[in-house]
Amino acid sequence: MYLNCHTYYSLRYGTFSEVDLLELAKENGVRILALTDINNTSACLNFIRKSIAFNIKPVIGIDFRNGAKQLYVGLAKNNQGFQELNTFLSHHSHNKTPLPDLAPILKNTYFIYPLERVMELEKKVFHDNEFIGISIEELKKIPFSSYKSYTDKLVIQQQVTIRSKRDFNAHRLLRAIDNNTLLSKLQKTEECSEHDKMIPFEDLKHKFSDYPFVISNTIKLLNSCRIDFKFGEHRISQNQTLYLNSEKEDYQLLVKLCEDHLHKRYSQPDKKVRTRLETELKTIRQMNFVSYFLINYDIISYSKQMGYIHVGRGSGANSIVAYIIGITDVDPIELDLYFERFINPFRASPPDFDIDFSWKDREDITQYIFNRFKNVALLATYNTFKYKGVVRELGKVFGLPKEEIDKLSKGNYDVKTLDEIALLVLKYGELIKGFPNHLSVHSCGILILEKPIHYYSATDLPPKGFPTVQFDMIIAEDVGVFKFDILGQRGLAKIKEAIEIIKYNRPELPPIDITQVENFKKDPNINNLLKQGKAIGAYYVESPAMRGLMRKLQTQDYLGLVAASSIIRPGVSSSGMKNEFIIRQRHPEKRKEANPILLEIMPETYGIMVYQEDVLKVANKFAGLDLGEADVLRRGMSGKFRSRAEFTAVEEKFINNCKAKGYPDELTFEVWNQIKSFAGYAFAKGHSASYAVESYQSLYLKCYFPLEFMVAVLNNGGGFYSAEHYIHEAKMCGGVIEAPCINKSDHPNIIRGKVIYLGFGYLKSLEILTVKRILTERQFNGAFLSLDDFIDRVVISIEQLTILIRIDAFRFTKQSKTELLWQAIFKLNASKAKTTQSKLFKPNHKQFKLPSLTTTWVENAYDQMELLGFPLCNYFELINDELIENIKAIDMKKYINQTVVLYGVLVNTRFHKGSNEKLMRFCTFTDREGDYFDTVHFSKVVDKYPINGLGVYACCGRIVEEFDFCSLDIIWTKKLSLLQDPRSLN
């Protein structure tokens, strides 16, 4: 009987979830219910899915509105009707046009016009699928309305938006936030009615008892609607089912691709390779995943054709078919990748192919997919109200001063001292927290479907210009819509650009084939970089934690790097098995201490669970769970569960099976706790192996072309560290760093021989238009000869020219910066008169006689800090304090367990909450020689000796050693003062 119900996916309007709506309906004895969110279909599929548990028949539709003004409610008679409604809404959403006053004629839908709207339009003629909706409050108008004679068109339209006074208050606050207005100034037309609630079904019928035809019309309308989507174990894949014209043709093509490419991967394929290939092909065909593989192959083929670099990872990296046809570059035979992690008979969803491209190439790949395939859209994600953010918004709605809002959002208050308004802000902030705020685009998910996209959802058109559905990944998988993950990352862009820079800077060298990863894996020079942790700039292995782990493990081969990539994840680390793995890696005699059953299952990782596959193996071989039950554990670890019920059932079976096998409880719960610690963190082994391939490609470039590689790193936004630190690394590799130069620099960084000229892009105050003018003029008319020549040729303000002079971009003139600044002021006219046009004739510049003016290196350093964000000299050169007795990072091993002082430039700092919930700090520094050392700041010194920004610190502490890796447990720190800018003394 309720055909106009809202959830909080009626964004900044509704006040509860689709599940809350179903619970409300059940409480009120409602057995059939329509969900009609405002211009949104986000909740529809999950509403249908969850309605089964409540024994409620679902009807879905859309409440069409321009702003808050309701025009009509559309209900889908069937799945085709839902598609029609979605198409209609999406057309107006994409084109940003208002919805029309009158509903379109759609074959498989119903439209209900509110009585008030019908009276406003003076609508007299209604199509077969059009009705007039009456709320309880509007019943009193019927006797006096000309529409009382429309007995076959009148239906109940009791809108449901709120449940209580609290919901109504929250609704008004959401409307005020949406309108960016004070609550006291919110227009009534922007709100729902206080009566927009659900009442018991029998009470509703009683309210309309004088108009039985209205009740019967409503029941008839709702009964004629039927929507059908299959969920859970009954779902079927909605992805594009064919790549060519038939399943037979698709399979023949996949087999041919494998035959054509087999010898490129295996020069002499043995029986193991061929058996694995045949088994996979058979399984892929049986499970109808052939088109999924071919579509991914198509995308990769286009990428290669365009000269793009890619990395294929995810569970699909366990597949020999994917390896042979080039989707991935991980050999599952070499790594003994567990086939059942890739595909098993219990798996309803296709394997994950997370395909990474350069962030610069990803948009073109996405455009290709939209052009190449028919039913394509991006996946959505929900941006929800965060507590701090919503408290700020509510503070503004209530008109609180900024200071009060800051205090409330940061939690800097004593509840006892708060007034009534502040308490309301906190109360409703807690209620609204977690509500959807707006729809956004999933970071990488693309849908390629068999049916039109609008069969499942309306779509929006975000700024990138690609249609985006209104549901998220979990909803998608529930209904059998499986995404293709097309990601953009900077690591591949660094590799691609480094190769281009090498070609330009060292043209005498032969072209680099970055795909020769097998050779890179065997290169002792590259492996030595891993062992020493010298991986700054290399994708995924450059963080202090990863470099430290590689030194502890003495990682010096590909398999070791694959393991390290997974061991560092929180799951292994938090279970305590990271240290145990290091011990067993470094001391082979310790491996025999492993449980013999686990050692037999996982010999490569010494009986320790490291990868997702290990959990599957242990669940299957140790606890006797079948592969379907083991896959439940795998999905539980990936965070894709909606509830823990299924996971809990498998947990009970795991424990009971172990008891039946006679394992001691201590062993059973130790293994189970390791499995649980993986939740949300574990990597598939193939995933780690894919990362390791890219790491080796980066390390090859870092090893043999360090300067070109570091320039590429800088030009692609760096990575874990700041630009300043990558510049430091370039210096350590023998590079000479030059500040931006009018004649040598570009917008990005460029390298000439061993000299790296920083790009104009680092000058944050320099306008992009100014840079374009400089580069265009230089390109067409050659280098600038002097300051006068520059002023004649480039239209520029004195403020912009001052930036260039202060960064010493005119140093080729051999004049001091101070002298150049005076010349610029005189010649550009201090009155700030500007022209937007270049001069037709060069003027004769008056030459001013100036006294001898000099600029000191300290002044240069301060100008660089202001304009670039960092000095180009070493911070140690700027120290203004006396140094006490200290040691160098390279000598730390000589002073284990001794208290020493090291001086270092801060590189990186991060906080960590320990098991005791107390805050710790970890820092990385470089000493005067440029060598790294790491510090640990326990809770007793974190606040007492803070680390405040970049600079040189005196670090006093005790040197501790773990697995030959030294760090400093801090006792005290002190930031050193720097030489003053001489200009500040005048």
Secondary structure as UniProt FT lines:
FT   STRAND          2..5
FT   TURN            8..9
FT   TURN            11..13
FT   HELIX           18..27
FT   TURN            28..29
FT   STRAND          32..38
FT   TURN            42..43
FT   HELIX           44..51
FT   HELIX           52..54
FT   STRAND          57..66
FT   TURN            67..68
FT   STRAND          69..76
FT   HELIX           79..95
FT   TURN            107..108
FT   STRAND          109..114
FT   HELIX           115..121
FT   TURN            128..129
FT   STRAND          130..134
FT   HELIX           136..144
FT   HELIX           146..149
FT   TURN            151..153
FT   STRAND          154..156
FT   HELIX           165..179
FT   HELIX           183..185
FT   HELIX           188..190
FT   TURN            194..195
FT   HELIX           201..207
FT   TURN            208..210
FT   HELIX           212..223
FT   HELIX           232..234
FT   HELIX           247..265
FT   HELIX           271..286
FT   TURN            287..288
FT   HELIX           290..305
FT   TURN            306..307
FT   STRAND          310..313
FT   HELIX           315..318
FT   HELIX           320..324
FT   TURN            325..326
FT   TURN            332..336
FT   HELIX           339..342
FT   TURN            345..346
FT   STRAND          354..358
FT   TURN            359..361
FT   HELIX           362..372
FT   STRAND          375..384
FT   HELIX           387..397
FT   TURN            398..399
FT   HELIX           402..410
FT   HELIX           415..417
FT   HELIX           420..432
FT   TURN            433..434
FT   STRAND          436..449
FT   HELIX           453..455
FT   STRAND          459..460
FT   TURN            463..464
FT   STRAND          468..469
FT   HELIX           473..478
FT   TURN            479..480
FT   STRAND          484..489
FT   HELIX           490..505
FT   TURN            507..508
FT   TURN            514..515
FT   HELIX           517..522
FT   HELIX           524..532
FT   TURN            536..537
FT   TURN            539..541
FT   HELIX           544..553
FT   HELIX           558..567
FT   HELIX           570..574
FT   TURN            575..576
FT   HELIX           577..586
FT   HELIX           588..593
FT   HELIX           596..601
FT   TURN            603..607
FT   HELIX           612..617
FT   HELIX           618..622
FT   HELIX           627..637
FT   TURN            638..639
FT   HELIX           645..660
FT   TURN            661..662
FT   HELIX           665..677
FT   TURN            678..681
FT   HELIX           685..704
FT   HELIX           706..715
FT   TURN            716..717
FT   HELIX           723..732
FT   TURN            733..734
FT   STRAND          736..738
FT   TURN            742..744
FT   STRAND          750..752
FT   TURN            753..754
FT   STRAND          755..757
FT   HELIX           760..762
FT   TURN            764..765
FT   HELIX           768..781
FT   HELIX           787..793
FT   HELIX           798..806
FT   TURN            807..810
FT   HELIX           811..813
FT   HELIX           817..828
FT   TURN            830..831
FT   HELIX           857..867
FT   HELIX           875..878
FT   HELIX           889..895
FT   TURN            896..897
FT   STRAND          899..913
FT   TURN            915..916
FT   STRAND          919..926
FT   TURN            928..929
FT   STRAND          932..937
FT   HELIX           939..942
FT   TURN            943..944
FT   STRAND          952..962
FT   TURN            963..964
FT   STRAND          965..975
FT   HELIX           982..985
//
